[in-house]
Amino acid sequence: MNRISLIKSGFWTTYGAIATRVLALLSNLLLARLLLPSEFGVIAVAYIFWGFVNLFTQDSAGSFIVYKGLEDKRYLNTTYTISLGIGLVLGVGLIAVSPLAAKFFRVPSLVWILVVFAFNLVLSCANSIYGGVLTRRMQYRELANSNLIASMVRVFSTAGCAFLGLSYWSFVAGDTAFWLTSCALLRYHAKQDFRLEIDPEARKEVLSYCLGATGSSLGYYVNANGDNFAIGRMLGSTNLGYYNFAYQLTMALTTILGQAIGQIGMSAFAQLPDDKQQENALLAVVEQVAYLTAPLYALFFLIIDQRAISLVFGAKWIPATGVIPWLLIFAYFRLINGQIGSMLSAKGRPGVNAKVNLYIAPVAILGFLLGAWQAGIVGVSIAVAGVLGISWTVYWWWVGCRELGWPLMPFLIPSFKAALLALFGILISMSVPVILKPFLFIAMYLVFVRFFAKKQFLLYSSLIEKFAHKLGKLHKIKS
């Protein structure tokens, strides 16, 4: 992939990710005004089960298509058939367990919510296949526009239902509208005909890859939803509503950048010609992500306080502010860790991701339970930051680099150095009035980068100078 193609791909994936996430934030802003924390908690419980069944279908099939390519119809049709078959089986299973789930969490309406989610699961399977085709072809423009339109449909459907007083059913209606729209649009743009057939030779490789990716997703699911499970069971749906609200706010940037970088990263990594180029590309991505995003998370912390939450979302959400600092730590490191996950998948080794996720899961669950028992939702958020943020980062990169035969420290140093520089900037900025905090922080962060990360500072200075030079030339031409 040449630089021009990479820039174009980056633009479209970033545009799509930002646009869809902004729409999601606007939707959440409106729903936070219209709904109660307990109603957010009910749908958060439902999403625990949605996440579990969806991890078997959404990412693995599409990732295999990106990895394997589109030339061999046997693999395409086998992947398509297996994905839909798994979706149907899991959908039936979701309906079967819905009464038990409703009884366990003491939410009777969970039964019918999960019935609708079973239908959405089949749509999600088809959506993954067509999305994988577009990603492999690097048709990021079509992918971004499809996701944007589907997200707009979700926002309007959710908001309309909320105004009609449908409570948490607004989320269900919006999700269903999203999957219907997205599946139809991606199928139209993919223009790829599939047949329901399973080739015996292709089946083994498809299942091997998908099971490895599913193992990774399973471990990740336990880690990502164990906190919700502990809060929902031990602390109730209202506390889960507070926690889920804070989680959505703090993960907004990670979701945007993670989606954009992930879509480009895996495809670009897979097409690099040799191992050394892949190592250098991954290191460059990690450095840029770390030094550019660490200050953004820090600014979020400085700006979003109790006063801001009360003003924008209402005073009823103030209890959520206690978990925001800890979830920001997790959000930053999750974005960093996504890069090694993309590289391992691009090199056909999703099983390494599975091993890391599954090994850390018991520690994470224990941390969530102890956190909920000792300090409520704040205790859970501290466990998330410590186990899934800092500890997981060190362990995942150690395992991944050992598997790939690459040195560990070049990847870890920029990740933690950028975070520490941002932390020092926060500590200094806390002593000034609220309105001055962001400005002082930016100034201090730039100073720290200048002295402790000279390579990055010189790189950014050079880019700014080139940009200013081009603007000057453009101005002269217009004059």
C-alpha positions in Angstrom: 0.0 0.0 0.0 1.5 3.4 -1.0 1.4 6.5 1.2 -1.4 8.1 -0.9 -3.6 5.1 -0.5 -2.9 4.9 3.2 -3.8 8.6 3.6 -7.1 8.1 1.7 -7.9 5.0 3.7 -7.1 6.8 6.9 -9.4 9.7 6.0 -12.4 7.5 5.2 -12.1 5.2 8.2 -11.5 8.2 10.5 -14.4 10.1 9.0 -16.7 7.1 9.4 -15.6 6.3 12.9 -15.9 9.9 14.1 -19.2 10.5 12.4 -20.8 7.4 13.8 -19.4 7.9 17.3 -20.6 11.6 17.3 -24.0 10.4 16.4 -23.9 7.8 19.2 -22.8 10.5 21.7 -25.6 12.8 20.6 -28.1 9.9 21.0 -26.7 9.1 24.5 -26.9 12.8 25.4 -30.5 12.9 24.5 -31.3 9.5 26.2 -29.5 10.6 29.4 -31.9 13.5 29.6 -35.0 11.4 28.9 -34.2 8.1 30.7 -33.3 7.2 34.3 -30.0 5.5 35.4 -32.0 2.3 36.2 -33.3 2.1 32.6 -29.7 2.4 31.3 -28.9 -0.4 33.7 -31.5 -2.7 32.2 -30.2 -2.4 28.7 -26.6 -2.7 30.0 -27.6 -6.2 31.4 -29.1 -7.1 28.0 -25.9 -6.1 26.3 -23.9 -8.5 28.4 -25.7 -11.4 26.6 -25.6 -9.7 23.3 -21.9 -9.3 23.6 -21.5 -13.0 24.5 -23.3 -14.4 21.5 -22.0 -11.8 19.1 -18.4 -12.5 19.9 -18.8 -15.9 18.0 -19.8 -14.2 14.8 -19.1 -10.6 14.3 -15.3 -10.3 14.0 -14.0 -13.8 13.2 -15.6 -14.4 9.8 -14.9 -10.9 8.5 -11.3 -11.0 9.8 -10.7 -14.3 8.0 -11.9 -12.8 4.7 -9.4 -9.9 5.2 -6.7 -12.4 6.0 -7.4 -15.0 3.2 -8.6 -12.8 0.4 -11.4 -13.0 -2.1 -9.9 -15.1 -4.9 -10.9 -18.6 -3.7 -14.7 -19.0 -3.8 -14.5 -22.1 -1.8 -13.3 -20.2 1.2 -15.7 -17.3 0.7 -18.8 -19.6 0.5 -17.6 -21.8 3.4 -17.0 -18.7 5.6 -20.4 -17.3 4.7 -22.2 -20.6 5.4 -20.5 -21.3 8.7 -21.0 -17.8 9.9 -24.8 -17.8 9.2 -25.1 -21.3 10.7 -23.4 -20.3 13.9 -25.6 -17.2 14.1 -28.8 -19.2 13.8 -27.7 -21.8 16.5 -26.6 -19.1 18.9 -29.8 -17.1 18.3 -31.9 -20.1 19.3 -29.7 -20.6 22.3 -30.1 -17.0 23.3 -33.9 -17.3 23.2 -33.7 -20.5 25.3 -31.7 -19.0 28.1 -33.6 -15.7 28.2 -36.0 -16.8 31.0 -33.1 -17.9 33.2 -31.2 -14.6 32.5 -34.3 -12.6 33.4 -34.7 -14.4 36.7 -31.0 -14.2 37.6 -30.8 -10.4 37.2 -34.4 -9.8 38.3 -35.3 -8.1 35.1 -38.5 -9.7 33.6 -38.5 -7.8 30.4 -35.1 -9.2 29.6 -36.8 -12.2 27.9 -38.3 -10.2 25.1 -35.3 -8.0 24.7 -33.1 -11.1 24.1 -35.6 -12.5 21.6 -35.1 -9.4 19.5 -31.4 -9.6 19.9 -31.5 -13.1 18.6 -32.9 -11.8 15.3 -30.2 -9.0 15.3 -27.5 -11.6 15.7 -28.3 -13.2 12.3 -28.1 -9.8 10.7 -24.8 -9.2 12.5 -23.4 -12.4 10.9 -24.2 -11.2 7.4 -23.0 -7.7 8.2 -19.6 -9.1 9.2 -19.1 -11.0 6.0 -19.9 -8.1 3.7 -17.9 -5.7 5.9 -14.9 -8.1 5.5 -15.3 -8.1 1.7 -15.2 -4.3 1.6 -12.3 -4.1 4.1 -10.2 -6.6 2.0 -10.9 -4.5 -1.1 -10.1 -1.4 0.9 -13.4 0.2 0.0 -13.3 2.3 3.1 -15.4 5.1 1.6 -18.4 2.7 1.0 -17.9 1.1 4.4 -17.8 4.5 6.2 -20.8 5.9 4.4 -22.8 2.7 5.1 -22.0 2.8 8.8 -22.8 6.5 8.9 -26.2 6.1 7.3 -27.0 3.1 9.5 -25.9 5.1 12.6 -28.2 8.0 11.6 -31.1 5.6 11.3 -30.3 4.2 14.8 -30.2 7.7 16.3 -33.5 8.8 14.8 -35.1 5.4 15.7 -33.8 5.5 19.3 -34.7 9.1 19.9 -38.1 8.8 18.4 -38.9 5.8 20.6 -37.6 7.6 23.6 -39.8 10.6 23.0 -42.8 8.1 22.7 -41.9 6.9 26.2 -40.7 3.4 25.3 -37.9 3.5 27.9 -35.1 1.0 27.4 -37.0 -0.4 24.4 -35.7 2.6 22.6 -32.2 1.0 22.5 -33.7 -2.2 21.2 -35.5 -0.5 18.3 -32.5 1.6 17.4 -30.2 -1.5 17.3 -32.6 -3.4 15.1 -32.9 -0.5 12.7 -29.1 -0.2 12.6 -28.5 -3.8 11.7 -31.2 -3.9 9.0 -29.9 -0.8 7.4 -26.2 -1.7 7.7 -26.6 -5.2 6.3 -28.6 -4.0 3.3 -26.1 -1.2 2.4 -23.0 -3.4 2.9 -24.5 -6.1 0.8 -25.3 -3.6 -2.0 -21.7 -2.2 -2.0 -20.0 -5.5 -1.7 -21.7 -6.9 -4.8 -20.4 -10.4 -3.8 -22.5 -13.4 -4.5 -22.3 -16.2 -1.9 -23.6 -19.7 -1.9 -24.7 -21.9 1.0 -22.0 -24.6 0.8 -19.2 -25.9 2.8 -16.0 -27.1 1.1 -14.3 -30.0 3.1 -10.8 -28.6 2.5 -11.7 -25.0 3.3 -13.8 -25.9 6.4 -10.8 -26.9 8.5 -8.9 -23.7 7.9 -11.9 -21.5 8.3 -12.9 -23.1 11.6 -9.3 -23.1 12.9 -9.0 -19.3 12.3 -12.5 -18.5 13.5 -12.1 -20.6 16.7 -8.8 -18.8 17.4 -10.4 -15.4 16.9 -13.4 -16.6 18.9 -11.2 -17.7 21.7 -9.7 -14.2 21.7 -13.1 -12.7 21.7 -14.3 -15.0 24.4 -11.5 -13.9 26.8 -12.0 -10.3 25.8 -15.7 -10.6 26.4 -15.2 -11.9 29.9 -12.8 -9.1 30.6 -14.9 -6.4 29.0 -18.2 -7.6 30.6 -17.1 -9.0 33.9 -17.4 -5.5 35.4 -21.0 -5.1 34.2 -21.8 -8.6 35.5 -20.4 -7.9 38.9 -22.1 -4.5 39.2 -25.4 -5.7 37.9 -25.6 -8.7 40.2 -24.0 -7.2 43.4 -24.9 -3.5 43.2 -28.1 -3.4 41.1 -29.2 -1.9 37.8 -29.1 1.8 38.9 -25.4 1.5 39.8 -24.8 -0.3 36.5 -26.5 2.6 34.8 -24.1 5.0 36.3 -21.1 2.8 35.4 -22.3 2.2 31.9 -22.9 5.9 31.3 -19.3 6.7 32.4 -17.9 3.9 30.3 -19.6 5.1 27.2 -18.2 8.7 27.7 -14.6 7.6 28.4 -14.5 5.0 25.6 -15.7 7.4 22.9 -12.2 8.4 21.7 -11.0 4.8 21.9 -13.9 3.6 19.9 -13.3 6.2 17.2 -9.6 5.7 16.8 -9.7 2.0 17.5 -12.2 1.5 14.6 -10.3 3.7 12.2 -6.8 2.3 13.0 -8.0 -1.3 13.2 -9.7 -1.3 9.8 -6.6 0.1 8.1 -4.1 -1.6 10.3 -4.9 -5.2 9.8 -5.3 -4.9 6.1 -2.1 -2.8 5.8 -0.1 -5.0 8.1 -1.2 -8.1 6.2 0.0 -6.7 2.9 3.5 -5.6 4.0 6.1 -7.8 2.3 8.4 -8.8 5.1 8.6 -9.2 8.9 10.9 -6.2 9.5 8.6 -3.8 7.7 5.7 -5.1 9.8 7.7 -4.5 13.0 8.7 -1.0 12.0 5.1 -0.2 10.9 3.7 -1.4 14.2 6.3 0.6 16.2 5.5 3.8 14.3 1.7 3.3 14.9 2.3 2.7 18.6 4.4 5.8 19.0 2.0 8.1 17.2 -1.0 6.7 19.0 0.6 7.1 22.4 1.9 10.6 22.1 -1.1 12.0 20.3 -3.8 10.4 22.4 -2.4 10.6 25.9 -3.0 14.4 26.1 -6.5 14.0 24.8 -7.5 11.6 27.6 -5.8 14.0 30.1 -7.8 16.9 28.7 -11.0 14.9 29.0 -10.2 14.3 32.7 -9.5 18.0 33.3 -12.7 19.2 31.6 -15.3 16.6 32.5 -16.0 17.1 36.2 -19.2 17.1 38.3 -20.2 20.5 37.2 -19.8 19.6 33.5 -21.7 16.3 33.9 -24.6 18.1 35.8 -24.8 20.9 33.2 -24.8 18.6 30.1 -26.5 15.4 31.3 -28.3 16.4 34.5 -27.5 16.2 38.2 -28.8 12.6 38.4 -25.6 11.4 36.7 -23.1 13.0 39.2 -22.4 9.6 40.9 -20.8 8.5 37.6 -18.0 11.0 37.8 -16.1 8.9 40.5 -15.3 6.2 38.0 -14.3 8.4 35.0 -10.5 8.9 36.0 -10.0 5.1 36.3 -11.8 4.3 33.1 -9.8 6.8 31.2 -6.6 4.9 32.1 -8.2 1.7 30.8 -9.4 3.5 27.6 -5.9 4.7 26.8 -4.2 1.4 27.2 -7.0 -0.5 25.4 -6.3 1.7 22.3 -2.5 0.9 22.6 -3.2 -2.8 23.0 -5.4 -2.9 20.0 -2.4 -2.5 17.7 -0.7 -5.7 18.8 -4.0 -7.5 18.4 -4.3 -6.3 14.8 -0.8 -7.3 14.0 -1.2 -10.8 15.3 -4.5 -11.3 13.4 -2.9 -9.9 10.2 -0.1 -12.5 10.6 -2.7 -15.3 11.0 -2.1 -15.8 14.7 -5.4 -14.8 16.4 -4.9 -17.7 18.8 -2.2 -15.7 20.6 -4.8 -13.0 21.3 -7.1 -15.7 22.6 -4.4 -17.0 25.0 -3.7 -13.6 26.5 -7.4 -12.8 26.9 -8.2 -16.1 28.5 -5.3 -16.1 30.9 -6.0 -12.6 32.2 -9.8 -13.2 32.6 -9.8 -15.0 36.0 -7.6 -12.2 37.5 -9.9 -9.6 36.1 -13.1 -11.2 37.4 -11.6 -11.6 40.9 -10.6 -7.9 40.8 -14.1 -6.8 39.7 -15.8 -8.8 42.5 -13.4 -7.5 45.2 -13.7 -4.0 43.8 -17.5 -4.1 43.9 -17.5 -5.6 47.4 -15.0 -3.1 48.9 -15.8 0.2 47.1 -18.8 -0.2 44.8 -18.6 1.0 41.2 -15.4 3.1 42.0 -13.7 -0.1 43.2 -14.7 -1.9 40.0 -13.2 0.9 37.9 -10.0 0.8 39.9 -9.7 -2.9 39.1 -10.4 -2.2 35.4 -7.6 0.3 35.3 -5.1 -1.8 37.2 -5.8 -5.2 35.7 -7.1 -4.5 32.2 -5.2 -1.3 31.7 -1.7 -1.4 33.1 -1.1 -5.1 33.8 -2.8 -6.4 30.7 -0.7 -4.0 28.5 2.6 -5.4 29.9 1.5 -9.0 29.6 -0.1 -8.8 26.1 2.9 -7.1 24.5 5.3 -9.5 26.2 3.5 -12.5 24.8 2.9 -10.9 21.4 6.5 -9.8 21.0 7.8 -13.2 22.1 5.6 -14.9 19.6 6.8 -12.7 16.8 10.4 -12.6 17.8 10.5 -8.9 18.3 12.0 -6.8 21.2 9.5 -5.8 23.9 10.8 -2.5 25.3 10.7 -0.4 22.1 6.9 -0.8 22.2 6.3 -0.4 25.9 8.5 2.6 26.5 6.5 5.1 24.3 3.2 3.7 25.6 4.1 4.4 29.3 6.3 7.5 28.7 3.5 9.3 27.0 1.1 8.5 29.8 3.6 9.6 32.4 4.2 12.9 30.7 0.4 13.5 30.5 0.1 12.6 34.2 2.8 15.2 35.2 1.0 17.8 33.1 -2.3 17.0 35.0 -0.6 17.3 38.4 0.8 20.7 37.6 -2.5 21.9 36.0 -4.6 21.0 39.0 -3.4 24.0 41.0 -4.9 26.7 38.6 -8.6 27.7 38.1 -10.7 25.4 36.0 -10.8 27.6 32.9 -7.0 27.7 32.8 -6.3 24.0 33.3 -6.5 22.9 29.7 -4.2 25.6 28.5 -1.6 25.1 31.2 -1.7 21.3 30.6 -1.1 21.7 26.8 1.8 24.0 27.4 3.4 21.7 30.0 2.8 18.5 27.9 4.6 20.2 24.9 7.5 21.1 27.2 7.8 17.6 28.5 7.7 16.1 25.1 10.4 18.6 23.9 12.8 17.4 26.6 11.8 13.7 27.2 10.6 12.7 23.7 12.8 14.7 21.3 12.2 12.4 18.4 8.4 12.9 18.5 8.8 16.7 19.1 11.1 17.1 16.1 8.7 15.0 13.9 5.7 17.0 14.9 7.6 20.3 14.4 8.7 19.2 10.9 5.1 18.3 10.0 3.8 21.7 11.2 6.5 23.5 9.3 5.7 21.6 6.1 2.0 22.3 6.6 2.6 26.0 7.2 4.9 26.1 4.1 2.1 24.6 1.9 -0.4 27.0 3.3 1.9 29.9 2.5 2.4 28.7 -1.1 -1.4 28.2 -1.5 -2.0 31.8 -0.2 0.5 33.2 -2.7 -1.1 31.3 -5.6 -4.5 32.7 -4.6 -3.1 36.2 -4.3 
